[in-house]
Amino acid sequence: MKKSALSNRKLHLESLESREMLSVNPLGIDNDAPAVYSAEVPQVAAMIASYNAHDLAVYNKLISQGWSDWDFQWSGGYLSTISTGDRTITGTLDVSGCIALTRLDCSENQLTSINASGCTALTILKCDKDQLTSLNASGCTSLTELDCSENQLT
């Protein structure tokens, strides 16, 4: 049996047939967890399938850009919280369409643009002390707290 690699709290499973890597970590697996063997791939793949595909794509994109797994919280297979303050993250943040996201805190970074459109459950958006020139919160119908102070928004 082939053993898959566990690293940086991120679960990687190698499929025997396709040799494709599955990568996800809303499972909360840490580096001390027992290894997952290829015979367990169908069971773990079924568990991964219970996560919302759109939210997994957002998560995997942000992880590939250097975000930490600790920046994310999941609930019922959906992203519920993203919090990454004071980490010098740059560029654009696109979490549009994350319908279960309730809290987004990316304050004190160097983000230039945030797209949170369609995040209908979002109640708290904190993006103060960034370098924002663009902020899209259209469709955030539950928003009750917004702090976008100390940016370059006009």
N, C-alpha and C positions, 0 to 999 in steps of 0.2 A: 504494500500500500504506500502511496505517496503521502508525505506529510506536507501540509500547507504552512506558509510562513505567517507568524503573528509578530507585528512590530508596531511600535508607536500607537498602541491601543487601536490599531486598524486591522480588521480581519480580511485576509486575502485567501481565497479558495481557488485552487487550480482544478479545473474540470479535466478528467482523464480523456474524454472523447475529443473535446474541442481545443484544449490547451489554452482556453481563455481565462483571464483573471477576473474574478468577481471581487469588488472592493466596496466595503461598506462598514460603518462602525456605529450605527445607532444601537448596537447590541450591548455596548458598555463593556466590551472585553478588554482586559488589561494584559500587560506583558507576562504576568504570572499565570495566565489561564492555560489549561491543558491544550495541547495541539489538536487541531481538527484534522481528521484523516479523510482521504478521498471517499471512503465508503459513507461518510456522513454528509457529503455535499448535497444530496437531494433534500435532506431534512433542513439543512441550513439555508439552502436556496429557497425552500418554501417559506421559511421565516423571513428572509429578505424580501420575498415577493409581497409580504403583508405591509411593507412600507410604501408610501405614496411615491410613485416613480418621478413625478415632477420635483418633489422635495429632495429625493435622493440625488437627482441631477444637480440641483442647486448646491447641496451639501458637498458632493464630489468635486464640483467646479471650485468651490471655495477652499476645500482641502488641498486641491492641486495648486492653488495660488498661495499656499503657505499658512492658511488659517489652521488653528488648532482644534482638535476634536472637542476640547473643553469649552469651545465657544458655542456649542450647540446643545439644545435639549429637545427631546422628542416626546410626543404623547400620542398614543393610539396610531402610530405609524406616520405621523406628520411632524414637521418641524414646529415647535411651539415657542422656542426662545432662541435668539441669536444675540450673544453679548460678547463683544470684543473691544473693550475700552483700552485706550492708551497703549497701542501696540505698533504704531507707525504703519498701518495698513494703507496702501495707496490705491489710486485708480477708481474704478467704478464698482459699485455694489448693486447687483440686480437680484432681488428676491421677489420680483413680481410674480403674482399668482400663487404664493404660498398661503393658501386660504385658512390655515389653522395657526399661523404665526401670530402670537399675541404680544410679543415684546421684541423689539429690535433696539439694541444699544450698541452703537459703534462710535461713541464719543471719543474725542481726543486721539484721532488718527489723522491721516492725510488724504482721506477720500475726497474726490472731486465731484462725484455724482452718485446719487442713490435713486434706484427705481424700486419703490415698494407698492406700485399700482396693483390693485386687485387683492391686496392682503386684507380681506374683509373682516377678519377677527383681530387685526392689529389694534391694540389699545394704547400702547406706549411706544413712541419712537423718539429715541434720544440720539442726536447726531451733532451735538454741539462741539465746538472747538475742532472742527475738521477744516477742509479747504473747499467746501462745497460751492459749486457754481450752479448746480442743478439738483433739484429734489422733486421727485414725482410720488405723491401720496394719493393720487386719484383713486377713488373706489375704496379707500380705507374708511368705511362707514362706521366703524366702532372706535375710531381714534379719539381718545380723551386727553392724552398728554403728548405734546410735541415740543421738543426743545431742539431748535436748530440755530441757536445763538452762536455768535462768534464764528461766522462763516463768511463766504463771499457772495451770498445770495443777494439778488437785487429785486 
